[in-house]
Structure formats: C-alpha cells, structure tokens
Amino acid sequence: MTDIVILGAGPAGAAVALGLRRLGHGVTLISEWRRFAALEGVSVRVLEALRGAGLHQALAQAALPSQRQVSWNGQRHAQNIEYLLDRPVFDRGLREDLRLAGVELIEGRVLTVQSSANGHRIEIDGGEPLLAPFLVEARGRQAPAIGKGLRGPETVSLLNRWQGSPGSTASAVESLEDGWAWMARRADGQCYWQWTVDVASAGLPGKAMLLEYCRQRRHASCLAEAFFAGEEEADLQLHARSSTAILSPQVCGENWIRVGDAAMAVDPLSGNGIFQSLSSALQAPAVINTLLCKPERAALAQRFHQQRVEQLFLRFARIGRDFYADEQRWLDQPFWQARRNWPDAEVAHAEADFNALRIELAPVLRDGFVDEAEVVITVDQPLGIWHVHGVEVAPLVRRLRTELAEQVLAGLTVEQGRMVRGWLLAQGYKP
C-alpha cells in the first residue's frame, strides 16, 4: 500500500513526483526504461521549464547546444540555438532526481491496472501487486485510451538512427512534398533522421521494405545529403512512432489524473513536446493535493485541470497549424491540406483589446491547493490571469475603468509597476 502511484518516469511523471514530495506526500513511481536511444531537439524555454520543475540532474549532462538550420517553403536560414537532449542520459538523470527527492522507484512493466472508487490495483511484471488510493497516469502515448477524444490528422514519425563519423553537433528541419524531416548529428557520430508523414496518403511499403524506403527518401534530399555528408551508415535502425495530436476526453477524476502525453499529445512540429508535458504536470500536484486533502473542492480541482489541459492542447495545435500554413509549395498535397486548417480557424494570437477584458471568478492555484479567485479574461488567456509579478490584476483593471493609472498603480514597487504596466500595454491599455 502506498499513498500515490505514478505510472511513467518521463519529464511529466518525474515533475509530478517532485511536486508531490514538496507537498509532503508519499510517492511510488513505476517505470520501464526507454526501449531505444532517442535524441530530441528542445528550446531554451524547455530547459528553463525543466529546471523550474527541479530536474537538475536530468539536465546536468544531457543537453547539447546545436545551431539549427531550417528549410521551409523553399527558404533556408539558420535559426537560434537548439539543444539536443540525449534521452538515455536524460532518463538516468531523471531517476537520480527522483532518488534524491525520496521517491520510491520500481523498475518494471505494468501489466494491468484495476481501478475503482476505492483505489487502484497495479499488476507489475515479475513483482508483487501494488495498491494505492490515488493514481497518476504519465505513461505518455502508451497510456490506455479512455474513450474517443479529439484527434488530429493521423500521423506517423519514422526515426532512422545510425553511426557515422565523429564531427560537429548540428540539427536541421526540412519541409518535403509529403511531410517534413528533422535531422541531427552528434559529435560522436550518432546520426538521426526523422521523417513525419500522413498515415492515410503516404503509401508506405511493408515493414520489411520500410528501412530501405526511408534510406532512398533521405538520399533524395539535397539538404540531408549535405547535412550527413554522404557518410557510411553503420548499424542503421528504424523506429516507427505515432505522432498524431490527441486530447484525452477526460483527464481527471476523484482519485486519478492524467498528465503529459497521456492527457494530451501534440504534433512534434511545434518542438514543444516536453514543454507541453510539463505544462500539465506542474499544475497536477496542487490538483492532487486538493483532491486528497480538500475533497469539498474536488469538482473545482477537476475543472481546473480539465480546462487547462484542453486550452493548452488547442493553443499548441493552432501554433502547429500556422507552421503548416506557412508552407505554400504543395497546397494540393494531402499531407499539407489535412494540417493547414486543423483544429479550427481560431487565431493563435488574437489582437488585444483592453475594453474587452472581463473579470470572472475562476479556479486558481493558491498555497498548494486549487481555490477560487477573481481573474481577468483576455483574448490570449481565456481561462484568466490572476497575478502579474505577485500583483492581483482584477482589482487594478476594475479601477482603471474609472481612475487614472497613476492613482491605481501608486502603491506598487518599482519592479511591480514596470511589470504590471508592461502587461497592461500588452492588453491594449492606452494611458
């Protein structure tokens, strides 16, 4: 018997575990090791989010800075630095972060999970069954589906990995007629080329021919040929993974919660997979804390998590849609047609209008629990903004309807005043 069981030790599961330990909860985490050596490209923002979650050991040796090239819509340019995350090294660091936080870690494969209102019984391959009153599902796309949620166009990513010659670390992204490719090369010569295509229209060959088919497609790309310099491909391997954007229809109950890719999995084009996983995971400890310690707020806590997961999913989906719409060369190709208008026609970043701001009562996080407070609803933040640099903004916005800004902001510190004024101007306020 244990207080809380988390299934999955990726960034989302680890972040929830550390957050729960800080709130004083006992946590047991069950996880398998990753089945293949992966490399992921992440931004500085992702690294900052990982540090904010307390995953310091995971980042200590896993992030390799890389200058990224981009070839999109027939235009080539070098973008800012991308960091290549060595997942085997990163995963070992995650486990060290968990150990240092006092999280019990069980290495093993989960066979079955039997859940009821009274708790959860987890069968582990080669181990004793585990009982827990609360369950966190953080096994990513491998988590069992719980009904039909919102799905984007069916997409598959084909990862090719091989050993080349040592050289400089680099990465690149390229749009192709029937999909797009991400490629990376580590200093030790490990090479990666991931081709993302439409399941329905790609016309892929059978499994036995797929590796050679990918090799032919890679060699047909001028960018890939120059990037990998026609090197010998030793120990060439292929891993196929679904990369369809998926939103689970329900992400929280009275004694369970889904986080990370188990709650919502986004299109990898946005390059924010780990960031969105952490976005849902960082709020989860307070939601769980509320469900366990303040059951009278259970409905409020569940609404908070559900709304925020849905809003994050739609925001990332719209960002991905706009990236796809930027590619104008193959408008009649099924891959691009299916993705340039999904999930809807709502703009990703609406124009600010101060007069359209609304003040509503909404769920917020306060002192480790989900609570209610007045928030300001904006076009970009439909769930509301509560604080800016520690200052509640709803009372300020209400007063600014009738009072001068100098009077309303008079009691703030210099730094608070600077941050709040910047936020007001971004909302379309005209002093």
Buried (B, 14 or more C-beta within 10 A) or exposed (E): EBBBBBBBBBBBBBBBBBBBBEBEBBBBBBBBEEEEBBBBBBBEEBBEBBEEBBBEBBBEEBBBEBBBBBBBEEEEEEEEEBBBBBBBBBBBBBBBBBEEBEBBBBBBEBEEBEBEEEBBBBBBEEBEEBBBBBBBBBBBBEBEEBEEBBBBBBBBBBBBBBBBEEBEBBBBBBBBEBBBBBBBBBEEBBBBBBBBBBEEBBEBEEEEEBBEBBBEBBEEBEBBEEBBEEBEBEEBEBBEBEBBBBBBEBBBBBBBBBBBBBBBBBBBBBBBBBBBBBBBBBBBBBBBBBBBEBEEBBEBBBBBBBBBBBBBBBBBBBBBBBBBBEBEEBEEBBBBBBBBEBBEEEEBEEEBEBEEBEBEEBBBBEEBBBBEBBBBBBBBBEBBBBEBBEBBBBEBBBBBEEEEBEEBBEEBEEEBBEBBBEBBEEBBBEE
